[in-house]
Amino acid sequence: MSEKHECITCGRPFPEGQGIIMNLAGRKLEFHSKACAYSFLRELLLSVPEDCVSSPLREVYTKHEEKLDNLKKKAEKKI
Ligand SMILES: [Zn+2]
């Protein structure tokens, strides 16, 4: 028995194992494609007050910057 999901952005139904499903703040978010997920999450993110988003944004941004720095360092060592 495969569970059916419904994209909350466009309403398209999709089967288990496809699309993107994530749990956020006790709510299950189901998207049939990355584009639908992006459009929903973008709207969500832009509706969050800036002072709420600035601290987690800095954290995630820094984490990714460090990851890229490490990748670059590794690449340099190989040469
Ligand atoms: Zn969709």
PDB file of the backbone (N, CA, C, O) and the ligand in Angstrom, with CONECT records:
HET     ZN  A 101       1
ATOM      1  N   MET A   1       0.847  -1.213   0.000  1.00  0.00           N
ATOM      2  CA  MET A   1       0.000   0.000   0.000  1.00  0.00           C
ATOM      3  C   MET A   1       0.873   1.249   0.000  1.00  0.00           C
ATOM      4  O   MET A   1       1.614   1.513   0.947  1.00  0.00           O
ATOM      5  N   SER A   2       0.768   1.995  -1.063  1.00  0.00           N
ATOM      6  CA  SER A   2       1.550   3.219  -1.062  1.00  0.00           C
ATOM      7  C   SER A   2       0.640   4.411  -0.751  1.00  0.00           C
ATOM      8  O   SER A   2      -0.461   4.549  -1.283  1.00  0.00           O
ATOM      9  N   GLU A   3       1.144   5.240   0.114  1.00  0.00           N
ATOM     10  CA  GLU A   3       0.383   6.401   0.558  1.00  0.00           C
ATOM     11  C   GLU A   3       0.364   7.463  -0.537  1.00  0.00           C
ATOM     12  O   GLU A   3       1.366   7.680  -1.219  1.00  0.00           O
ATOM     13  N   LYS A   4      -0.767   8.115  -0.698  1.00  0.00           N
ATOM     14  CA  LYS A   4      -0.852   9.199  -1.686  1.00  0.00           C
ATOM     15  C   LYS A   4      -0.604  10.537  -1.010  1.00  0.00           C
ATOM     16  O   LYS A   4      -1.050  10.782   0.111  1.00  0.00           O
ATOM     17  N   HIS A   5       0.101  11.376  -1.703  1.00  0.00           N
ATOM     18  CA  HIS A   5       0.357  12.715  -1.180  1.00  0.00           C
ATOM     19  C   HIS A   5      -0.210  13.748  -2.141  1.00  0.00           C
ATOM     20  O   HIS A   5      -0.458  13.459  -3.312  1.00  0.00           O
ATOM     21  N   GLU A   6      -0.411  14.956  -1.626  1.00  0.00           N
ATOM     22  CA  GLU A   6      -0.903  16.018  -2.498  1.00  0.00           C
ATOM     23  C   GLU A   6      -0.037  17.258  -2.326  1.00  0.00           C
ATOM     24  O   GLU A   6       0.204  17.725  -1.212  1.00  0.00           O
ATOM     25  N   CYS A   7       0.419  17.775  -3.455  1.00  0.00           N
ATOM     26  CA  CYS A   7       1.271  18.970  -3.441  1.00  0.00           C
ATOM     27  C   CYS A   7       0.461  20.165  -2.921  1.00  0.00           C
ATOM     28  O   CYS A   7      -0.622  20.457  -3.428  1.00  0.00           O
ATOM     29  N   ILE A   8       1.001  20.854  -1.899  1.00  0.00           N
ATOM     30  CA  ILE A   8       0.219  21.967  -1.360  1.00  0.00           C
ATOM     31  C   ILE A   8       0.396  23.232  -2.191  1.00  0.00           C
ATOM     32  O   ILE A   8      -0.303  24.220  -1.967  1.00  0.00           O
ATOM     33  N   THR A   9       1.314  23.217  -3.140  1.00  0.00           N
ATOM     34  CA  THR A   9       1.469  24.396  -3.990  1.00  0.00           C
ATOM     35  C   THR A   9       0.535  24.338  -5.201  1.00  0.00           C
ATOM     36  O   THR A   9      -0.130  25.324  -5.519  1.00  0.00           O
ATOM     37  N   CYS A  10       0.482  23.183  -5.877  1.00  0.00           N
ATOM     38  CA  CYS A  10      -0.327  23.110  -7.105  1.00  0.00           C
ATOM     39  C   CYS A  10      -1.458  22.094  -7.025  1.00  0.00           C
ATOM     40  O   CYS A  10      -2.283  22.018  -7.936  1.00  0.00           O
ATOM     41  N   GLY A  11      -1.511  21.305  -5.942  1.00  0.00           N
ATOM     42  CA  GLY A  11      -2.625  20.368  -5.763  1.00  0.00           C
ATOM     43  C   GLY A  11      -2.471  19.051  -6.490  1.00  0.00           C
ATOM     44  O   GLY A  11      -3.370  18.212  -6.446  1.00  0.00           O
ATOM     45  N   ARG A  12      -1.342  18.853  -7.162  1.00  0.00           N
ATOM     46  CA  ARG A  12      -1.141  17.616  -7.913  1.00  0.00           C
ATOM     47  C   ARG A  12      -0.885  16.449  -6.961  1.00  0.00           C
ATOM     48  O   ARG A  12      -0.059  16.571  -6.056  1.00  0.00           O
ATOM     49  N   PRO A  13      -1.572  15.326  -7.143  1.00  0.00           N
ATOM     50  CA  PRO A  13      -1.300  14.170  -6.284  1.00  0.00           C
ATOM     51  C   PRO A  13      -0.016  13.456  -6.731  1.00  0.00           C
ATOM     52  O   PRO A  13       0.311  13.430  -7.917  1.00  0.00           O
ATOM     53  N   PHE A  14       0.693  12.886  -5.773  1.00  0.00           N
ATOM     54  CA  PHE A  14       1.901  12.123  -6.131  1.00  0.00           C
ATOM     55  C   PHE A  14       2.091  10.972  -5.164  1.00  0.00           C
ATOM     56  O   PHE A  14       1.704  11.069  -3.999  1.00  0.00           O
ATOM     57  N   PRO A  15       2.692   9.864  -5.641  1.00  0.00           N
ATOM     58  CA  PRO A  15       2.844   8.675  -4.792  1.00  0.00           C
ATOM     59  C   PRO A  15       4.014   8.782  -3.818  1.00  0.00           C
ATOM     60  O   PRO A  15       4.917   9.602  -3.986  1.00  0.00           O
ATOM     61  N   GLU A  16       3.971   7.930  -2.797  1.00  0.00           N
ATOM     62  CA  GLU A  16       5.056   7.811  -1.821  1.00  0.00           C
ATOM     63  C   GLU A  16       6.375   7.568  -2.545  1.00  0.00           C
ATOM     64  O   GLU A  16       6.413   6.818  -3.520  1.00  0.00           O
ATOM     65  N   GLY A  17       7.448   8.188  -2.087  1.00  0.00           N
ATOM     66  CA  GLY A  17       8.753   7.975  -2.699  1.00  0.00           C
ATOM     67  C   GLY A  17       9.085   9.012  -3.754  1.00  0.00           C
ATOM     68  O   GLY A  17      10.218   9.082  -4.229  1.00  0.00           O
ATOM     69  N   GLN A  18       8.095   9.819  -4.120  1.00  0.00           N
ATOM     70  CA  GLN A  18       8.351  10.895  -5.077  1.00  0.00           C
ATOM     71  C   GLN A  18       8.125  12.230  -4.398  1.00  0.00           C
ATOM     72  O   GLN A  18       7.559  12.302  -3.308  1.00  0.00           O
ATOM     73  N   GLY A  19       8.570  13.275  -5.050  1.00  0.00           N
ATOM     74  CA  GLY A  19       8.348  14.607  -4.504  1.00  0.00           C
ATOM     75  C   GLY A  19       9.154  14.864  -3.255  1.00  0.00           C
ATOM     76  O   GLY A  19      10.078  14.116  -2.934  1.00  0.00           O
ATOM     77  N   ILE A  20       8.805  15.919  -2.553  1.00  0.00           N
ATOM     78  CA  ILE A  20       9.541  16.337  -1.366  1.00  0.00           C
ATOM     79  C   ILE A  20       8.562  16.442  -0.205  1.00  0.00           C
ATOM     80  O   ILE A  20       7.551  17.139  -0.289  1.00  0.00           O
ATOM     81  N   ILE A  21       8.879  15.735   0.886  1.00  0.00           N
ATOM     82  CA  ILE A  21       8.032  15.799   2.066  1.00  0.00           C
ATOM     83  C   ILE A  21       8.888  16.228   3.239  1.00  0.00           C
ATOM     84  O   ILE A  21       9.926  15.626   3.512  1.00  0.00           O
ATOM     85  N   MET A  22       8.457  17.262   3.929  1.00  0.00           N
ATOM     86  CA  MET A  22       9.204  17.663   5.115  1.00  0.00           C
ATOM     87  C   MET A  22       8.252  18.071   6.229  1.00  0.00           C
ATOM     88  O   MET A  22       7.149  18.564   5.995  1.00  0.00           O
ATOM     89  N   ASN A  23       8.731  17.843   7.466  1.00  0.00           N
ATOM     90  CA  ASN A  23       7.942  18.238   8.623  1.00  0.00           C
ATOM     91  C   ASN A  23       8.498  19.528   9.182  1.00  0.00           C
ATOM     92  O   ASN A  23       9.691  19.629   9.469  1.00  0.00           O
ATOM     93  N   LEU A  24       7.629  20.516   9.338  1.00  0.00           N
ATOM     94  CA  LEU A  24       8.075  21.804   9.837  1.00  0.00           C
ATOM     95  C   LEU A  24       7.048  22.314  10.849  1.00  0.00           C
ATOM     96  O   LEU A  24       5.865  22.454  10.542  1.00  0.00           O
ATOM     97  N   ALA A  25       7.524  22.583  12.046  1.00  0.00           N
ATOM     98  CA  ALA A  25       6.661  23.126  13.103  1.00  0.00           C
ATOM     99  C   ALA A  25       5.394  22.293  13.295  1.00  0.00           C
ATOM    100  O   ALA A  25       4.299  22.831  13.458  1.00  0.00           O
ATOM    101  N   GLY A  26       5.569  20.956  13.272  1.00  0.00           N
ATOM    102  CA  GLY A  26       4.442  20.069  13.520  1.00  0.00           C
ATOM    103  C   GLY A  26       3.492  19.919  12.344  1.00  0.00           C
ATOM    104  O   GLY A  26       2.422  19.325  12.478  1.00  0.00           O
ATOM    105  N   ARG A  27       3.876  20.453  11.196  1.00  0.00           N
ATOM    106  CA  ARG A  27       3.037  20.384  10.017  1.00  0.00           C
ATOM    107  C   ARG A  27       3.775  19.618   8.927  1.00  0.00           C
ATOM    108  O   ARG A  27       4.978  19.795   8.735  1.00  0.00           O
ATOM    109  N   LYS A  28       3.040  18.762   8.215  1.00  0.00           N
ATOM    110  CA  LYS A  28       3.672  18.005   7.132  1.00  0.00           C
ATOM    111  C   LYS A  28       3.492  18.777   5.829  1.00  0.00           C
ATOM    112  O   LYS A  28       2.374  19.075   5.410  1.00  0.00           O
ATOM    113  N   LEU A  29       4.619  19.090   5.204  1.00  0.00           N
ATOM    114  CA  LEU A  29       4.577  19.826   3.943  1.00  0.00           C
ATOM    115  C   LEU A  29       4.888  18.865   2.800  1.00  0.00           C
ATOM    116  O   LEU A  29       5.912  18.182   2.819  1.00  0.00           O
ATOM    117  N   GLU A  30       4.006  18.815   1.809  1.00  0.00           N
ATOM    118  CA  GLU A  30       4.180  17.888   0.684  1.00  0.00           C
ATOM    119  C   GLU A  30       4.239  18.671  -0.622  1.00  0.00           C
ATOM    120  O   GLU A  30       3.353  19.467  -0.933  1.00  0.00           O
ATOM    121  N   PHE A  31       5.308  18.425  -1.376  1.00  0.00           N
ATOM    122  CA  PHE A  31       5.475  19.093  -2.671  1.00  0.00           C
ATOM    123  C   PHE A  31       5.763  18.044  -3.728  1.00  0.00           C
ATOM    124  O   PHE A  31       6.525  17.106  -3.490  1.00  0.00           O
ATOM    125  N   HIS A  32       5.153  18.201  -4.901  1.00  0.00           N
ATOM    126  CA  HIS A  32       5.377  17.183  -5.928  1.00  0.00           C
ATOM    127  C   HIS A  32       6.687  17.423  -6.670  1.00  0.00           C
ATOM    128  O   HIS A  32       7.213  16.512  -7.309  1.00  0.00           O
ATOM    129  N   SER A  33       7.222  18.652  -6.590  1.00  0.00           N
ATOM    130  CA  SER A  33       8.475  18.944  -7.286  1.00  0.00           C
ATOM    131  C   SER A  33       9.281  19.979  -6.515  1.00  0.00           C
ATOM    132  O   SER A  33       8.772  20.650  -5.617  1.00  0.00           O
ATOM    133  N   LYS A  34      10.560  20.089  -6.892  1.00  0.00           N
ATOM    134  CA  LYS A  34      11.434  21.078  -6.255  1.00  0.00           C
ATOM    135  C   LYS A  34      10.937  22.487  -6.522  1.00  0.00           C
ATOM    136  O   LYS A  34      11.044  23.364  -5.665  1.00  0.00           O
ATOM    137  N   ALA A  35      10.389  22.702  -7.720  1.00  0.00           N
ATOM    138  CA  ALA A  35       9.902  24.038  -8.071  1.00  0.00           C
ATOM    139  C   ALA A  35       8.763  24.458  -7.150  1.00  0.00           C
ATOM    140  O   ALA A  35       8.707  25.607  -6.711  1.00  0.00           O
ATOM    141  N   CYS A  36       7.854  23.530  -6.857  1.00  0.00           N
ATOM    142  CA  CYS A  36       6.741  23.841  -5.969  1.00  0.00           C
ATOM    143  C   CYS A  36       7.246  24.062  -4.552  1.00  0.00           C
ATOM    144  O   CYS A  36       6.769  24.962  -3.861  1.00  0.00           O
ATOM    145  N   ALA A  37       8.201  23.256  -4.109  1.00  0.00           N
ATOM    146  CA  ALA A  37       8.781  23.421  -2.784  1.00  0.00           C
ATOM    147  C   ALA A  37       9.458  24.789  -2.695  1.00  0.00           C
ATOM    148  O   ALA A  37       9.306  25.504  -1.705  1.00  0.00           O
ATOM    149  N   TYR A  38      10.200  25.137  -3.730  1.00  0.00           N
ATOM    150  CA  TYR A  38      10.912  26.413  -3.731  1.00  0.00           C
ATOM    151  C   TYR A  38       9.937  27.580  -3.640  1.00  0.00           C
ATOM    152  O   TYR A  38      10.146  28.511  -2.862  1.00  0.00           O
ATOM    153  N   SER A  39       8.871  27.527  -4.435  1.00  0.00           N
ATOM    154  CA  SER A  39       7.944  28.651  -4.442  1.00  0.00           C
ATOM    155  C   SER A  39       7.249  28.802  -3.086  1.00  0.00           C
ATOM    156  O   SER A  39       7.018  29.921  -2.626  1.00  0.00           O
ATOM    157  N   PHE A  40       6.915  27.671  -2.446  1.00  0.00           N
ATOM    158  CA  PHE A  40       6.278  27.723  -1.122  1.00  0.00           C
ATOM    159  C   PHE A  40       7.269  28.212  -0.061  1.00  0.00           C
ATOM    160  O   PHE A  40       6.954  29.099   0.732  1.00  0.00           O
ATOM    161  N   LEU A  41       8.469  27.623  -0.058  1.00  0.00           N
ATOM    162  CA  LEU A  41       9.445  27.954   0.986  1.00  0.00           C
ATOM    163  C   LEU A  41       9.942  29.389   0.844  1.00  0.00           C
ATOM    164  O   LEU A  41      10.261  30.052   1.831  1.00  0.00           O
ATOM    165  N   ARG A  42      10.002  29.856  -0.406  1.00  0.00           N
ATOM    166  CA  ARG A  42      10.419  31.228  -0.648  1.00  0.00           C
ATOM    167  C   ARG A  42       9.393  32.190  -0.047  1.00  0.00           C
ATOM    168  O   ARG A  42       9.745  33.161   0.624  1.00  0.00           O
ATOM    169  N   GLU A  43       8.103  31.893  -0.307  1.00  0.00           N
ATOM    170  CA  GLU A  43       7.037  32.726   0.234  1.00  0.00           C
ATOM    171  C   GLU A  43       7.076  32.722   1.762  1.00  0.00           C
ATOM    172  O   GLU A  43       6.923  33.757   2.410  1.00  0.00           O
ATOM    173  N   LEU A  44       7.289  31.514   2.323  1.00  0.00           N
ATOM    174  CA  LEU A  44       7.365  31.372   3.769  1.00  0.00           C
ATOM    175  C   LEU A  44       8.508  32.207   4.340  1.00  0.00           C
ATOM    176  O   LEU A  44       8.344  32.954   5.305  1.00  0.00           O
ATOM    177  N   LEU A  45       9.668  32.054   3.711  1.00  0.00           N
ATOM    178  CA  LEU A  45      10.874  32.720   4.198  1.00  0.00           C
ATOM    179  C   LEU A  45      10.728  34.237   4.129  1.00  0.00           C
ATOM    180  O   LEU A  45      11.163  34.954   5.030  1.00  0.00           O
ATOM    181  N   LEU A  46      10.109  34.719   3.044  1.00  0.00           N
ATOM    182  CA  LEU A  46       9.965  36.153   2.862  1.00  0.00           C
ATOM    183  C   LEU A  46       8.886  36.732   3.771  1.00  0.00           C
ATOM    184  O   LEU A  46       8.818  37.947   3.960  1.00  0.00           O
ATOM    185  N   SER A  47       8.027  35.854   4.345  1.00  0.00           N
ATOM    186  CA  SER A  47       7.006  36.366   5.242  1.00  0.00           C
ATOM    187  C   SER A  47       7.467  36.338   6.696  1.00  0.00           C
ATOM    188  O   SER A  47       6.773  36.838   7.581  1.00  0.00           O
ATOM    189  N   VAL A  48       8.649  35.748   6.941  1.00  0.00           N
ATOM    190  CA  VAL A  48       9.218  35.743   8.296  1.00  0.00           C
ATOM    191  C   VAL A  48       9.871  37.109   8.542  1.00  0.00           C
ATOM    192  O   VAL A  48      10.610  37.600   7.688  1.00  0.00           O
ATOM    193  N   PRO A  49       9.606  37.722   9.695  1.00  0.00           N
ATOM    194  CA  PRO A  49      10.250  39.014   9.981  1.00  0.00           C
ATOM    195  C   PRO A  49      11.774  38.908   9.922  1.00  0.00           C
ATOM    196  O   PRO A  49      12.355  37.913  10.355  1.00  0.00           O
ATOM    197  N   GLU A  50      12.411  39.949   9.380  1.00  0.00           N
ATOM    198  CA  GLU A  50      13.858  39.904   9.160  1.00  0.00           C
ATOM    199  C   GLU A  50      14.645  39.630  10.436  1.00  0.00           C
ATOM    200  O   GLU A  50      15.647  38.915  10.411  1.00  0.00           O
ATOM    201  N   ASP A  51      14.190  40.205  11.559  1.00  0.00           N
ATOM    202  CA  ASP A  51      14.959  40.012  12.790  1.00  0.00           C
ATOM    203  C   ASP A  51      14.874  38.575  13.302  1.00  0.00           C
ATOM    204  O   ASP A  51      15.716  38.149  14.092  1.00  0.00           O
ATOM    205  N   CYS A  52      13.852  37.819  12.852  1.00  0.00           N
ATOM    206  CA  CYS A  52      13.765  36.404  13.223  1.00  0.00           C
ATOM    207  C   CYS A  52      14.665  35.554  12.341  1.00  0.00           C
ATOM    208  O   CYS A  52      15.207  34.541  12.784  1.00  0.00           O
ATOM    209  N   VAL A  53      14.819  35.971  11.098  1.00  0.00           N
ATOM    210  CA  VAL A  53      15.516  35.135  10.132  1.00  0.00           C
ATOM    211  C   VAL A  53      17.020  35.423  10.116  1.00  0.00           C
ATOM    212  O   VAL A  53      17.806  34.593   9.659  1.00  0.00           O
ATOM    213  N   SER A  54      17.421  36.600  10.616  1.00  0.00           N
ATOM    214  CA  SER A  54      18.814  37.008  10.443  1.00  0.00           C
ATOM    215  C   SER A  54      19.785  36.103  11.191  1.00  0.00           C
ATOM    216  O   SER A  54      20.860  35.800  10.674  1.00  0.00           O
ATOM    217  N   SER A  55      19.427  35.663  12.407  1.00  0.00           N
ATOM    218  CA  SER A  55      20.353  34.826  13.170  1.00  0.00           C
ATOM    219  C   SER A  55      20.497  33.417  12.578  1.00  0.00           C
ATOM    220  O   SER A  55      21.623  32.974  12.356  1.00  0.00           O
ATOM    221  N   PRO A  56      19.375  32.685  12.311  1.00  0.00           N
ATOM    222  CA  PRO A  56      19.541  31.384  11.644  1.00  0.00           C
ATOM    223  C   PRO A  56      20.159  31.513  10.261  1.00  0.00           C
ATOM    224  O   PRO A  56      20.906  30.631   9.837  1.00  0.00           O
ATOM    225  N   LEU A  57      19.861  32.596   9.551  1.00  0.00           N
ATOM    226  CA  LEU A  57      20.446  32.796   8.220  1.00  0.00           C
ATOM    227  C   LEU A  57      21.964  32.885   8.326  1.00  0.00           C
ATOM    228  O   LEU A  57      22.688  32.267   7.546  1.00  0.00           O
ATOM    229  N   ARG A  58      22.443  33.671   9.311  1.00  0.00           N
ATOM    230  CA  ARG A  58      23.883  33.824   9.499  1.00  0.00           C
ATOM    231  C   ARG A  58      24.522  32.456   9.791  1.00  0.00           C
ATOM    232  O   ARG A  58      25.575  32.119   9.248  1.00  0.00           O
ATOM    233  N   GLU A  59      23.860  31.678  10.663  1.00  0.00           N
ATOM    234  CA  GLU A  59      24.387  30.362  11.022  1.00  0.00           C
ATOM    235  C   GLU A  59      24.521  29.442   9.811  1.00  0.00           C
ATOM    236  O   GLU A  59      25.575  28.856   9.565  1.00  0.00           O
ATOM    237  N   VAL A  60      23.413  29.331   9.053  1.00  0.00           N
ATOM    238  CA  VAL A  60      23.415  28.429   7.894  1.00  0.00           C
ATOM    239  C   VAL A  60      24.395  28.926   6.842  1.00  0.00           C
ATOM    240  O   VAL A  60      25.123  28.137   6.240  1.00  0.00           O
ATOM    241  N   TYR A  61      24.413  30.257   6.622  1.00  0.00           N
ATOM    242  CA  TYR A  61      25.305  30.847   5.621  1.00  0.00           C
ATOM    243  C   TYR A  61      26.763  30.549   5.973  1.00  0.00           C
ATOM    244  O   TYR A  61      27.553  30.138   5.123  1.00  0.00           O
ATOM    245  N   THR A  62      27.102  30.769   7.264  1.00  0.00           N
ATOM    246  CA  THR A  62      28.471  30.525   7.718  1.00  0.00           C
ATOM    247  C   THR A  62      28.847  29.058   7.562  1.00  0.00           C
ATOM    248  O   THR A  62      29.957  28.731   7.140  1.00  0.00           O
ATOM    249  N   LYS A  63      27.902  28.169   7.911  1.00  0.00           N
ATOM    250  CA  LYS A  63      28.155  26.737   7.793  1.00  0.00           C
ATOM    251  C   LYS A  63      28.505  26.366   6.348  1.00  0.00           C
ATOM    252  O   LYS A  63      29.438  25.605   6.093  1.00  0.00           O
ATOM    253  N   HIS A  64      27.733  26.924   5.416  1.00  0.00           N
ATOM    254  CA  HIS A  64      27.973  26.615   4.009  1.00  0.00           C
ATOM    255  C   HIS A  64      29.276  27.233   3.512  1.00  0.00           C
ATOM    256  O   HIS A  64      30.000  26.627   2.723  1.00  0.00           O
ATOM    257  N   GLU A  65      29.568  28.453   3.985  1.00  0.00           N
ATOM    258  CA  GLU A  65      30.826  29.100   3.622  1.00  0.00           C
ATOM    259  C   GLU A  65      32.012  28.246   4.063  1.00  0.00           C
ATOM    260  O   GLU A  65      32.970  28.051   3.316  1.00  0.00           O
ATOM    261  N   GLU A  66      31.922  27.731   5.323  1.00  0.00           N
ATOM    262  CA  GLU A  66      33.004  26.894   5.847  1.00  0.00           C
ATOM    263  C   GLU A  66      33.150  25.620   5.042  1.00  0.00           C
ATOM    264  O   GLU A  66      34.262  25.170   4.771  1.00  0.00           O
ATOM    265  N   LYS A  67      32.014  25.038   4.659  1.00  0.00           N
ATOM    266  CA  LYS A  67      32.035  23.811   3.859  1.00  0.00           C
ATOM    267  C   LYS A  67      32.734  24.069   2.524  1.00  0.00           C
ATOM    268  O   LYS A  67      33.548  23.262   2.076  1.00  0.00           O
ATOM    269  N   LEU A  68      32.408  25.204   1.892  1.00  0.00           N
ATOM    270  CA  LEU A  68      33.031  25.546   0.612  1.00  0.00           C
ATOM    271  C   LEU A  68      34.524  25.790   0.778  1.00  0.00           C
ATOM    272  O   LEU A  68      35.331  25.368  -0.051  1.00  0.00           O
ATOM    273  N   ASP A  69      34.888  26.491   1.882  1.00  0.00           N
ATOM    274  CA  ASP A  69      36.296  26.744   2.168  1.00  0.00           C
ATOM    275  C   ASP A  69      37.065  25.434   2.298  1.00  0.00           C
ATOM    276  O   ASP A  69      38.160  25.286   1.755  1.00  0.00           O
ATOM    277  N   ASN A  70      36.468  24.476   3.033  1.00  0.00           N
ATOM    278  CA  ASN A  70      37.115  23.174   3.211  1.00  0.00           C
ATOM    279  C   ASN A  70      37.297  22.453   1.881  1.00  0.00           C
ATOM    280  O   ASN A  70      38.338  21.849   1.623  1.00  0.00           O
ATOM    281  N   LEU A  71      36.258  22.526   1.037  1.00  0.00           N
ATOM    282  CA  LEU A  71      36.351  21.877  -0.279  1.00  0.00           C
ATOM    283  C   LEU A  71      37.470  22.499  -1.102  1.00  0.00           C
ATOM    284  O   LEU A  71      38.232  21.801  -1.771  1.00  0.00           O
ATOM    285  N   LYS A  72      37.556  23.843  -1.039  1.00  0.00           N
ATOM    286  CA  LYS A  72      38.598  24.535  -1.798  1.00  0.00           C
ATOM    287  C   LYS A  72      39.987  24.155  -1.294  1.00  0.00           C
ATOM    288  O   LYS A  72      40.908  23.947  -2.083  1.00  0.00           O
ATOM    289  N   LYS A  73      40.129  24.065   0.049  1.00  0.00           N
ATOM    290  CA  LYS A  73      41.419  23.697   0.630  1.00  0.00           C
ATOM    291  C   LYS A  73      41.824  22.300   0.192  1.00  0.00           C
ATOM    292  O   LYS A  73      42.983  22.054  -0.145  1.00  0.00           O
ATOM    293  N   LYS A  74      40.848  21.375   0.198  1.00  0.00           N
ATOM    294  CA  LYS A  74      41.123  20.014  -0.229  1.00  0.00           C
ATOM    295  C   LYS A  74      41.574  19.994  -1.679  1.00  0.00           C
ATOM    296  O   LYS A  74      42.515  19.285  -2.037  1.00  0.00           O
ATOM    297  N   ALA A  75      40.902  20.772  -2.503  1.00  0.00           N
ATOM    298  CA  ALA A  75      41.233  20.818  -3.923  1.00  0.00           C
ATOM    299  C   ALA A  75      42.651  21.354  -4.125  1.00  0.00           C
ATOM    300  O   ALA A  75      43.395  20.879  -4.983  1.00  0.00           O
ATOM    301  N   GLU A  76      43.012  22.370  -3.300  1.00  0.00           N
ATOM    302  CA  GLU A  76      44.365  22.941  -3.406  1.00  0.00           C
ATOM    303  C   GLU A  76      45.436  21.910  -3.045  1.00  0.00           C
ATOM    304  O   GLU A  76      46.487  21.843  -3.682  1.00  0.00           O
ATOM    305  N   LYS A  77      45.157  21.110  -2.019  1.00  0.00           N
ATOM    306  CA  LYS A  77      46.139  20.123  -1.572  1.00  0.00           C
ATOM    307  C   LYS A  77      46.430  19.094  -2.646  1.00  0.00           C
ATOM    308  O   LYS A  77      47.554  18.605  -2.763  1.00  0.00           O
ATOM    309  N   LYS A  78      45.410  18.767  -3.431  1.00  0.00           N
ATOM    310  CA  LYS A  78      45.570  17.739  -4.443  1.00  0.00           C
ATOM    311  C   LYS A  78      46.504  18.157  -5.565  1.00  0.00           C
ATOM    312  O   LYS A  78      47.153  17.320  -6.193  1.00  0.00           O
ATOM    313  N   ILE A  79      46.567  19.467  -5.812  1.00  0.00           N
ATOM    314  CA  ILE A  79      47.382  19.970  -6.935  1.00  0.00           C
ATOM    315  C   ILE A  79      48.881  19.866  -6.604  1.00  0.00           C
ATOM    316  O   ILE A  79      49.721  20.239  -7.423  1.00  0.00           O
TER     317      ILE A  79
HETATM  318 ZN    ZN A 101       3.230  20.917  -7.177  1.00  0.00          ZN2+
END
